[in-house]
Amino acid sequence: METARTLVLVAATVTCGLTAGLFYAYACSVMPALARVEDRTFIEVMQRVNVAILNGWFVLGFVGALLTTAAAVALHLPSDGHRALPPTIAALVLYGAALVVTRAVNIPLNDELEKAGAPQRITDPTAVRTRFEARWVRFNVLRALLCTAALGCLAWALVLDGPH
């Protein structure tokens, strides 16, 4: 049981780290780079990214972090796994909050951007970008912070889960 708990906790830490890293990379490189392009280019790139990101590798990290962290909580519920339980629960709550932000803010903004249509046919690309960019960026930074905090909790849980 101890080996299973540790392996699942490692998997949760790795998948959470992948997601935190993704949101971090957007916050410190992708979105600042796109801030420097013209409106139609910004819209086209973001529309393409929103389609391209829906792939198995992304799902592995994004959904995998939720599932493995929940499994780590469940496996640490028995009395001999309680040392790592509080930070593991905290990680699950923090990661869950990032999913709520994604579902409530970022996905609807992505959907709205897609509905704007082909960038070359949008009559007012500045308005489309303005409705999207600042809010999406703010909430992506929030997702990066939440996932990074969850990652920190999982790393601490690994320390606590170590040799007794």
N, C-alpha and C positions, 0 to 999 in steps of 0.2 A: 504494500500500500504506500509506503514512504517513497519508493522509486516512482510509482505512478503519479503521486502528488507533485514530486519534483519535476518530472518530465512535462506534465501539463502546465505547471507554473513557468517553466522555461518556454514552452510553446506560446503561452499567453504573453510573456515578456517580449519575445521575438515578434509576434504578429502585431502587438501594440506598438512596438518600436517602428515597424514598417509603416504603420499608419501615421504615427506621430511624425516620422521623417518625411512622409509624403506631404502632409499639411505644412510642415516647417519649410520644405523646399519651395512650395508655392509662395509662402509668406515672404521668404527672403530672396527668392530669385525669379521665379516665373512671373508673379504679378508685378514686381517692380520693373521687370523687362517689358512686360506688356503695357505698363503705364506710359511708356515712351513711344508707342506706335499710334498710328492714326486710327480713328474710330472703326472703320470698316475692317481693318486688319485685326484689331482687338476682338471684334465680334466674331469674325471668321475663325480665328485661332481658338477662342473659348468654345465656340460651337463644336469644333472638331475635337478638342480635348474632352468635352463632355460626352462625346460618343466613344472615343478611343479608350477612355478610362474604364468603361464597362467591359472588363475582361476577367478571365479567371485569376490572373495574378493579383489584380486589385481586390477581387472578392476574397481571395485567400487571406490577405491581411486584414481587410476591413471587417468582414463577417467573422473570419477566424479569430480575431482578437476578442470579439464579444463572446463567441462560443467557448474558447479556451479559458477565458477569464471566468466565465460562469462555471465552467467545469472545475476550475481550480478552487473556486469558493466552495462548491459542493464537496470536493475531495478533502478540503481542510476543515469541514464541519465536525468530523469525529474529534473526540477529546484530545487525541494526540497530535492534532494538526492545528490547534488553536493559536499558536504563536504567530503564524503567518496569516491568520484569518482577517484581522482588522485591516491591514494594508491591502489585502486582496479584495475585500469588500469595497474599500475606498476606490481601488482601481476600477472595479466594475461600475460603481456609481459615476465616476468621472468619465469613463469611456461611454457609458450610457448617455450621459449628458452631451457628449460630442455627437453621438448618433441623433439625439433629439435636435440639436442645432442643425445638423446636416439635413434632416428630414423637414424641419420647420422653416428653414431659411435658405440654405444653399441649393437644395434640389428644386424648390419652387423658382428660385432665381434662374437656375439653369434651364428649367422648362420654359420660363418666360423668354429667355434669350433665344431659345430654339424656335419658339412661336413667332419671333420677329421676322423670320424668314431669311432668305439668302441676303448676305450683307450688301451685295451690289444693287439689290432692289429695295432696300430700306430707304424711305424718303428722309428720315431724320436720324441718322446713325448716332449722332451726339446724344440725343434724348434716350435712345435705347441703351447706350453705354452708361449714361449717367444714372439710369434706374437700376443698373446692375452692379457696376464696378465697386463703388465705395462700400456698399452694404455687403457684397460678397466677400470683399477683402477683409473687412472688420470681423465678420463671422468666421472666416477661414482662420484668422489669427486666434480667435477664441477656440476653435477646434484644435489647433496646434497646441495651445496651452493646456487644454483639457487632456488631450492624448499624452502630452509630455508629462503632465502630473500623474496620469494613470501609469505611465511607464516607470516613473520614479517609485510609485507605490509598489509596483510589481518587482522592481529591483530590490526594494527593501524587504519585500516578502521572501524573496530568494535568500537574502542574508539570514532572515529569521528562520527560514526553513532548513538552513544548513545543519551541519553536525551539532547534535545537542550535547 
